[in-house]
Amino acid sequence: MNPNKRTLRMLVRPLLAVIVFLGIQTPLDAAAPLKVLLITGGCCHDYEGQKDILKKGLEARAHVRVDQVHTNDKSTRPPLAILGNAEYANGYDLVIHDECGAGLSDESQVRAVLKPHLDGVPGVNLHCAMHSYRIGNPRDPVTPGTAHGLWFEYLGIQSSGHGPHEPIDVRFTKPSSPITRGFKDWRTYKEELYNNVSIFDSATALASGKQKVTRRNGEERVDEAVVVWTNEYGPKKTKVFSTTLGHYSETVGDTRYLDLVTRGLLWATGHLSADGRAAPGYGPGGK
């Protein structure tokens, strides 16, 4: 044996023994980052800016790698690259739907978007994703098992519209959830409060929102709706986290919002501890 190689082995073996003894992870032992697919684009929002706010915020808070599928199209039928491709989520641990496509109503396309989640890929849904992929009149209550209910059954809550652009008072109604543990109630910047046409038995509400509405005649009322929730979707009970918050970039960039979405992501993939902390290896920088 080459004397230099023998010397190198004599030096390396004791070092490895010390690493093992101290419990230090080597790069080979480190957890791989969760692979997340973020889908953005469509009507009515600054997706060009928000997609990068989300990517940066999530990657700073958890051991994830966020890939983006984005279109600058501002219509209600954005030409998203995933449409018609039921295999779009292959290789990903989770999909974040942040698109706004109220006019995307082709049943075959909707079924293709849902296929990965039906097969068990967890999902996170933000704001206008709740008003996308709608088949039929969204104000009509869903009959389970029909095309009209496809997307709503995945979400766990059916919504058909929203209120004015005014702040929302958010109250966490299930503080025992690891997603919301330790969070304090807060008032958003200007936002849109999405209504709840129906809430499915598979859904669990985590937070509600109240918003003051002033009518044209000057009369005021307060609307209330669930704004954060989880759902178990399909026969595999796929974990799905959703929040209707996130219209404006001020909200999307808010530390409280990014913390909430990060926890929802980790919960959906099974990497959130009961105390609300990331599972070992899935915190910032893989901690």
Contacts in CASP RR format, 6 or more apart in sequence:
PFRMAT RR
TARGET T0000
AUTHOR 0000-0000-0000
METHOD contacts of the structure
MODEL  1
MNPNKRTLRMLVRPLLAVIVFLGIQTPLDAAAPLKVLLITGGCCHDYEGQ
KDILKKGLEARAHVRVDQVHTNDKSTRPPLAILGNAEYANGYDLVIHDEC
GAGLSDESQVRAVLKPHLDGVPGVNLHCAMHSYRIGNPRDPVTPGTAHGL
WFEYLGIQSSGHGPHEPIDVRFTKPSSPITRGFKDWRTYKEELYNNVSIF
DSATALASGKQKVTRRNGEERVDEAVVVWTNEYGPKKTKVFSTTLGHYSE
TVGDTRYLDLVTRGLLWATGHLSADGRAAPGYGPGGK
19 26 0 8 1.000
30 281 0 8 1.000
30 286 0 8 1.000
31 63 0 8 1.000
31 280 0 8 1.000
31 281 0 8 1.000
31 282 0 8 1.000
31 286 0 8 1.000
33 63 0 8 1.000
33 64 0 8 1.000
33 65 0 8 1.000
33 286 0 8 1.000
34 62 0 8 1.000
34 63 0 8 1.000
34 64 0 8 1.000
34 65 0 8 1.000
34 93 0 8 1.000
34 94 0 8 1.000
34 265 0 8 1.000
34 269 0 8 1.000
34 271 0 8 1.000
34 282 0 8 1.000
35 64 0 8 1.000
35 65 0 8 1.000
35 67 0 8 1.000
35 91 0 8 1.000
35 92 0 8 1.000
35 93 0 8 1.000
35 94 0 8 1.000
36 58 0 8 1.000
36 64 0 8 1.000
36 65 0 8 1.000
36 66 0 8 1.000
36 67 0 8 1.000
36 92 0 8 1.000
36 93 0 8 1.000
36 94 0 8 1.000
36 95 0 8 1.000
36 96 0 8 1.000
36 265 0 8 1.000
37 66 0 8 1.000
37 67 0 8 1.000
37 68 0 8 1.000
37 69 0 8 1.000
37 88 0 8 1.000
37 89 0 8 1.000
37 92 0 8 1.000
37 94 0 8 1.000
37 95 0 8 1.000
37 96 0 8 1.000
38 51 0 8 1.000
38 54 0 8 1.000
38 55 0 8 1.000
38 66 0 8 1.000
38 67 0 8 1.000
38 68 0 8 1.000
38 69 0 8 1.000
38 96 0 8 1.000
38 98 0 8 1.000
39 68 0 8 1.000
39 69 0 8 1.000
39 70 0 8 1.000
39 80 0 8 1.000
39 82 0 8 1.000
39 95 0 8 1.000
39 96 0 8 1.000
39 97 0 8 1.000
39 98 0 8 1.000
39 99 0 8 1.000
40 47 0 8 1.000
40 50 0 8 1.000
40 51 0 8 1.000
40 54 0 8 1.000
40 68 0 8 1.000
40 69 0 8 1.000
40 70 0 8 1.000
40 71 0 8 1.000
40 98 0 8 1.000
40 99 0 8 1.000
41 47 0 8 1.000
41 51 0 8 1.000
41 70 0 8 1.000
41 71 0 8 1.000
41 72 0 8 1.000
41 73 0 8 1.000
41 74 0 8 1.000
41 78 0 8 1.000
41 80 0 8 1.000
41 98 0 8 1.000
41 99 0 8 1.000
41 100 0 8 1.000
42 71 0 8 1.000
42 73 0 8 1.000
42 74 0 8 1.000
42 75 0 8 1.000
42 76 0 8 1.000
42 78 0 8 1.000
42 99 0 8 1.000
42 100 0 8 1.000
42 101 0 8 1.000
43 74 0 8 1.000
43 75 0 8 1.000
43 76 0 8 1.000
43 78 0 8 1.000
43 100 0 8 1.000
43 101 0 8 1.000
43 102 0 8 1.000
43 128 0 8 1.000
44 74 0 8 1.000
44 100 0 8 1.000
44 128 0 8 1.000
45 100 0 8 1.000
45 127 0 8 1.000
45 128 0 8 1.000
45 247 0 8 1.000
46 248 0 8 1.000
46 249 0 8 1.000
47 70 0 8 1.000
47 72 0 8 1.000
47 98 0 8 1.000
47 99 0 8 1.000
47 100 0 8 1.000
48 70 0 8 1.000
48 72 0 8 1.000
49 249 0 8 1.000
50 98 0 8 1.000
50 249 0 8 1.000
50 252 0 8 1.000
51 68 0 8 1.000
51 70 0 8 1.000
51 98 0 8 1.000
53 249 0 8 1.000
53 252 0 8 1.000
53 253 0 8 1.000
53 258 0 8 1.000
54 66 0 8 1.000
54 96 0 8 1.000
54 98 0 8 1.000
54 252 0 8 1.000
54 258 0 8 1.000
54 261 0 8 1.000
55 66 0 8 1.000
55 68 0 8 1.000
57 253 0 8 1.000
57 258 0 8 1.000
57 262 0 8 1.000
58 64 0 8 1.000
58 66 0 8 1.000
58 258 0 8 1.000
58 261 0 8 1.000
58 262 0 8 1.000
58 265 0 8 1.000
59 65 0 8 1.000
59 66 0 8 1.000
60 284 0 8 1.000
61 258 0 8 1.000
61 259 0 8 1.000
61 262 0 8 1.000
61 283 0 8 1.000
61 284 0 8 1.000
62 262 0 8 1.000
62 265 0 8 1.000
62 266 0 8 1.000
62 271 0 8 1.000
62 278 0 8 1.000
62 282 0 8 1.000
62 283 0 8 1.000
62 284 0 8 1.000
63 278 0 8 1.000
63 281 0 8 1.000
63 282 0 8 1.000
63 283 0 8 1.000
63 284 0 8 1.000
63 285 0 8 1.000
63 286 0 8 1.000
63 287 0 8 1.000
64 265 0 8 1.000
64 282 0 8 1.000
66 96 0 8 1.000
67 92 0 8 1.000
69 80 0 8 1.000
69 81 0 8 1.000
69 82 0 8 1.000
69 88 0 8 1.000
71 78 0 8 1.000
71 79 0 8 1.000
71 80 0 8 1.000
71 81 0 8 1.000
73 79 0 8 1.000
76 100 0 8 1.000
76 101 0 8 1.000
76 102 0 8 1.000
76 103 0 8 1.000
76 104 0 8 1.000
77 101 0 8 1.000
77 103 0 8 1.000
77 104 0 8 1.000
78 99 0 8 1.000
78 100 0 8 1.000
78 101 0 8 1.000
78 104 0 8 1.000
80 99 0 8 1.000
81 88 0 8 1.000
82 88 0 8 1.000
82 112 0 8 1.000
82 113 0 8 1.000
83 104 0 8 1.000
83 109 0 8 1.000
83 112 0 8 1.000
83 113 0 8 1.000
84 108 0 8 1.000
84 109 0 8 1.000
84 112 0 8 1.000
84 113 0 8 1.000
85 112 0 8 1.000
86 111 0 8 1.000
86 112 0 8 1.000
86 115 0 8 1.000
86 116 0 8 1.000
87 115 0 8 1.000
87 116 0 8 1.000
88 112 0 8 1.000
88 113 0 8 1.000
88 116 0 8 1.000
89 95 0 8 1.000
89 116 0 8 1.000
89 121 0 8 1.000
90 116 0 8 1.000
92 116 0 8 1.000
92 121 0 8 1.000
93 121 0 8 1.000
93 122 0 8 1.000
93 269 0 8 1.000
94 121 0 8 1.000
94 122 0 8 1.000
94 123 0 8 1.000
94 124 0 8 1.000
94 265 0 8 1.000
94 268 0 8 1.000
94 269 0 8 1.000
95 116 0 8 1.000
95 117 0 8 1.000
95 121 0 8 1.000
95 122 0 8 1.000
95 123 0 8 1.000
95 124 0 8 1.000
96 123 0 8 1.000
96 124 0 8 1.000
96 125 0 8 1.000
96 126 0 8 1.000
96 265 0 8 1.000
97 123 0 8 1.000
97 124 0 8 1.000
97 125 0 8 1.000
97 126 0 8 1.000
97 129 0 8 1.000
97 132 0 8 1.000
98 125 0 8 1.000
98 126 0 8 1.000
98 127 0 8 1.000
98 128 0 8 1.000
98 129 0 8 1.000
99 128 0 8 1.000
99 129 0 8 1.000
99 132 0 8 1.000
100 127 0 8 1.000
100 128 0 8 1.000
100 129 0 8 1.000
100 131 0 8 1.000
100 132 0 8 1.000
101 128 0 8 1.000
101 131 0 8 1.000
101 132 0 8 1.000
101 133 0 8 1.000
102 128 0 8 1.000
102 131 0 8 1.000
102 132 0 8 1.000
102 134 0 8 1.000
103 132 0 8 1.000
103 134 0 8 1.000
104 110 0 8 1.000
104 132 0 8 1.000
104 133 0 8 1.000
104 134 0 8 1.000
105 133 0 8 1.000
105 134 0 8 1.000
105 135 0 8 1.000
105 136 0 8 1.000
107 135 0 8 1.000
107 147 0 8 1.000
107 150 0 8 1.000
109 133 0 8 1.000
110 133 0 8 1.000
110 135 0 8 1.000
110 147 0 8 1.000
110 150 0 8 1.000
110 151 0 8 1.000
111 150 0 8 1.000
113 133 0 8 1.000
114 150 0 8 1.000
114 151 0 8 1.000
114 154 0 8 1.000
117 123 0 8 1.000
117 154 0 8 1.000
117 233 0 8 1.000
117 238 0 8 1.000
117 240 0 8 1.000
118 233 0 8 1.000
118 234 0 8 1.000
118 235 0 8 1.000
118 236 0 8 1.000
118 238 0 8 1.000
119 236 0 8 1.000
120 236 0 8 1.000
120 238 0 8 1.000
121 238 0 8 1.000
122 238 0 8 1.000
122 239 0 8 1.000
122 240 0 8 1.000
122 241 0 8 1.000
122 268 0 8 1.000
122 269 0 8 1.000
123 238 0 8 1.000
123 239 0 8 1.000
123 240 0 8 1.000
123 241 0 8 1.000
123 268 0 8 1.000
124 240 0 8 1.000
124 241 0 8 1.000
124 242 0 8 1.000
124 261 0 8 1.000
124 264 0 8 1.000
124 265 0 8 1.000
124 268 0 8 1.000
125 155 0 8 1.000
125 240 0 8 1.000
125 241 0 8 1.000
125 242 0 8 1.000
125 243 0 8 1.000
126 242 0 8 1.000
126 243 0 8 1.000
126 245 0 8 1.000
126 246 0 8 1.000
126 261 0 8 1.000
127 192 0 8 1.000
127 194 0 8 1.000
127 243 0 8 1.000
127 244 0 8 1.000
127 245 0 8 1.000
127 246 0 8 1.000
127 247 0 8 1.000
128 247 0 8 1.000
129 155 0 8 1.000
129 242 0 8 1.000
130 155 0 8 1.000
130 157 0 8 1.000
130 159 0 8 1.000
130 194 0 8 1.000
130 242 0 8 1.000
130 244 0 8 1.000
131 138 0 8 1.000
131 159 0 8 1.000
131 160 0 8 1.000
131 161 0 8 1.000
131 194 0 8 1.000
132 151 0 8 1.000
133 150 0 8 1.000
133 151 0 8 1.000
134 151 0 8 1.000
135 147 0 8 1.000
135 148 0 8 1.000
135 149 0 8 1.000
135 150 0 8 1.000
135 151 0 8 1.000
136 148 0 8 1.000
137 148 0 8 1.000
138 158 0 8 1.000
138 159 0 8 1.000
138 160 0 8 1.000
138 161 0 8 1.000
138 197 0 8 1.000
139 160 0 8 1.000
139 197 0 8 1.000
140 148 0 8 1.000
141 158 0 8 1.000
141 197 0 8 1.000
141 198 0 8 1.000
142 148 0 8 1.000
142 149 0 8 1.000
142 152 0 8 1.000
142 153 0 8 1.000
142 158 0 8 1.000
142 197 0 8 1.000
142 198 0 8 1.000
143 149 0 8 1.000
144 153 0 8 1.000
145 153 0 8 1.000
149 158 0 8 1.000
152 158 0 8 1.000
152 198 0 8 1.000
152 200 0 8 1.000
153 200 0 8 1.000
153 202 0 8 1.000
153 233 0 8 1.000
153 234 0 8 1.000
154 231 0 8 1.000
154 233 0 8 1.000
154 240 0 8 1.000
155 203 0 8 1.000
155 231 0 8 1.000
155 240 0 8 1.000
155 242 0 8 1.000
156 199 0 8 1.000
156 200 0 8 1.000
156 202 0 8 1.000
156 203 0 8 1.000
156 229 0 8 1.000
156 231 0 8 1.000
156 233 0 8 1.000
156 240 0 8 1.000
156 242 0 8 1.000
157 196 0 8 1.000
157 198 0 8 1.000
157 199 0 8 1.000
157 200 0 8 1.000
157 203 0 8 1.000
157 226 0 8 1.000
157 229 0 8 1.000
157 231 0 8 1.000
157 242 0 8 1.000
158 196 0 8 1.000
158 197 0 8 1.000
158 198 0 8 1.000
158 199 0 8 1.000
158 200 0 8 1.000
159 194 0 8 1.000
159 195 0 8 1.000
159 196 0 8 1.000
159 197 0 8 1.000
159 225 0 8 1.000
159 244 0 8 1.000
160 195 0 8 1.000
160 197 0 8 1.000
161 194 0 8 1.000
161 195 0 8 1.000
162 192 0 8 1.000
162 193 0 8 1.000
162 194 0 8 1.000
162 195 0 8 1.000
162 244 0 8 1.000
163 192 0 8 1.000
163 193 0 8 1.000
163 194 0 8 1.000
163 195 0 8 1.000
163 211 0 8 1.000
163 213 0 8 1.000
163 223 0 8 1.000
164 192 0 8 1.000
164 211 0 8 1.000
164 213 0 8 1.000
164 214 0 8 1.000
165 190 0 8 1.000
165 191 0 8 1.000
165 192 0 8 1.000
165 247 0 8 1.000
166 190 0 8 1.000
166 191 0 8 1.000
166 211 0 8 1.000
166 212 0 8 1.000
166 213 0 8 1.000
167 187 0 8 1.000
167 188 0 8 1.000
167 189 0 8 1.000
167 190 0 8 1.000
167 191 0 8 1.000
167 211 0 8 1.000
168 187 0 8 1.000
168 188 0 8 1.000
168 191 0 8 1.000
168 193 0 8 1.000
168 209 0 8 1.000
168 210 0 8 1.000
168 211 0 8 1.000
168 227 0 8 1.000
168 245 0 8 1.000
169 185 0 8 1.000
169 187 0 8 1.000
169 209 0 8 1.000
169 210 0 8 1.000
169 211 0 8 1.000
170 185 0 8 1.000
170 186 0 8 1.000
170 187 0 8 1.000
170 188 0 8 1.000
170 207 0 8 1.000
170 208 0 8 1.000
170 209 0 8 1.000
170 227 0 8 1.000
170 228 0 8 1.000
170 245 0 8 1.000
171 185 0 8 1.000
171 207 0 8 1.000
171 208 0 8 1.000
171 209 0 8 1.000
171 210 0 8 1.000
172 180 0 8 1.000
172 183 0 8 1.000
172 184 0 8 1.000
172 185 0 8 1.000
172 206 0 8 1.000
172 207 0 8 1.000
172 228 0 8 1.000
173 205 0 8 1.000
173 206 0 8 1.000
173 207 0 8 1.000
173 208 0 8 1.000
174 180 0 8 1.000
174 204 0 8 1.000
174 205 0 8 1.000
174 206 0 8 1.000
174 207 0 8 1.000
175 181 0 8 1.000
175 182 0 8 1.000
175 183 0 8 1.000
177 204 0 8 1.000
177 206 0 8 1.000
177 230 0 8 1.000
178 263 0 8 1.000
178 267 0 8 1.000
178 272 0 8 1.000
178 273 0 8 1.000
178 274 0 8 1.000
178 275 0 8 1.000
178 276 0 8 1.000
179 206 0 8 1.000
179 228 0 8 1.000
179 230 0 8 1.000
179 241 0 8 1.000
179 260 0 8 1.000
179 263 0 8 1.000
179 264 0 8 1.000
179 267 0 8 1.000
179 272 0 8 1.000
179 276 0 8 1.000
180 206 0 8 1.000
180 207 0 8 1.000
180 228 0 8 1.000
180 260 0 8 1.000
180 263 0 8 1.000
181 275 0 8 1.000
181 276 0 8 1.000
182 276 0 8 1.000
183 256 0 8 1.000
183 259 0 8 1.000
183 260 0 8 1.000
186 256 0 8 1.000
188 245 0 8 1.000
188 251 0 8 1.000
188 254 0 8 1.000
189 248 0 8 1.000
189 250 0 8 1.000
189 251 0 8 1.000
189 254 0 8 1.000
190 247 0 8 1.000
190 248 0 8 1.000
190 250 0 8 1.000
191 211 0 8 1.000
191 245 0 8 1.000
191 246 0 8 1.000
191 247 0 8 1.000
191 248 0 8 1.000
191 251 0 8 1.000
192 244 0 8 1.000
192 247 0 8 1.000
193 209 0 8 1.000
193 210 0 8 1.000
193 211 0 8 1.000
193 223 0 8 1.000
193 225 0 8 1.000
193 227 0 8 1.000
193 244 0 8 1.000
194 225 0 8 1.000
194 227 0 8 1.000
194 244 0 8 1.000
195 223 0 8 1.000
195 225 0 8 1.000
196 225 0 8 1.000
196 226 0 8 1.000
199 205 0 8 1.000
199 226 0 8 1.000
199 229 0 8 1.000
200 231 0 8 1.000
202 231 0 8 1.000
202 232 0 8 1.000
202 233 0 8 1.000
203 229 0 8 1.000
203 230 0 8 1.000
203 231 0 8 1.000
204 229 0 8 1.000
204 230 0 8 1.000
204 231 0 8 1.000
205 226 0 8 1.000
205 228 0 8 1.000
205 229 0 8 1.000
206 228 0 8 1.000
206 229 0 8 1.000
206 230 0 8 1.000
207 226 0 8 1.000
207 227 0 8 1.000
207 228 0 8 1.000
207 229 0 8 1.000
207 243 0 8 1.000
208 224 0 8 1.000
208 225 0 8 1.000
208 226 0 8 1.000
208 227 0 8 1.000
209 224 0 8 1.000
209 225 0 8 1.000
209 226 0 8 1.000
209 227 0 8 1.000
210 222 0 8 1.000
210 223 0 8 1.000
210 224 0 8 1.000
211 222 0 8 1.000
211 223 0 8 1.000
211 224 0 8 1.000
212 220 0 8 1.000
212 221 0 8 1.000
212 222 0 8 1.000
213 220 0 8 1.000
213 221 0 8 1.000
213 222 0 8 1.000
213 223 0 8 1.000
214 220 0 8 1.000
215 221 0 8 1.000
225 244 0 8 1.000
227 243 0 8 1.000
227 244 0 8 1.000
227 245 0 8 1.000
228 242 0 8 1.000
228 243 0 8 1.000
228 244 0 8 1.000
228 245 0 8 1.000
228 260 0 8 1.000
229 241 0 8 1.000
229 242 0 8 1.000
229 243 0 8 1.000
230 239 0 8 1.000
230 240 0 8 1.000
230 241 0 8 1.000
230 242 0 8 1.000
230 264 0 8 1.000
230 267 0 8 1.000
230 268 0 8 1.000
231 239 0 8 1.000
231 240 0 8 1.000
231 241 0 8 1.000
231 242 0 8 1.000
232 238 0 8 1.000
232 239 0 8 1.000
232 240 0 8 1.000
233 239 0 8 1.000
233 240 0 8 1.000
239 267 0 8 1.000
239 268 0 8 1.000
239 269 0 8 1.000
239 270 0 8 1.000
240 268 0 8 1.000
241 264 0 8 1.000
241 265 0 8 1.000
241 267 0 8 1.000
241 268 0 8 1.000
243 260 0 8 1.000
243 261 0 8 1.000
245 251 0 8 1.000
245 257 0 8 1.000
246 252 0 8 1.000
246 257 0 8 1.000
251 257 0 8 1.000
252 258 0 8 1.000
263 272 0 8 1.000
263 276 0 8 1.000
264 272 0 8 1.000
266 272 0 8 1.000
266 278 0 8 1.000
266 279 0 8 1.000
266 282 0 8 1.000
270 279 0 8 1.000
271 278 0 8 1.000
271 279 0 8 1.000
271 282 0 8 1.000
272 278 0 8 1.000
272 279 0 8 1.000
273 279 0 8 1.000
277 283 0 8 1.000
278 284 0 8 1.000
278 287 0 8 1.000
280 287 0 8 1.000
281 287 0 8 1.000
END
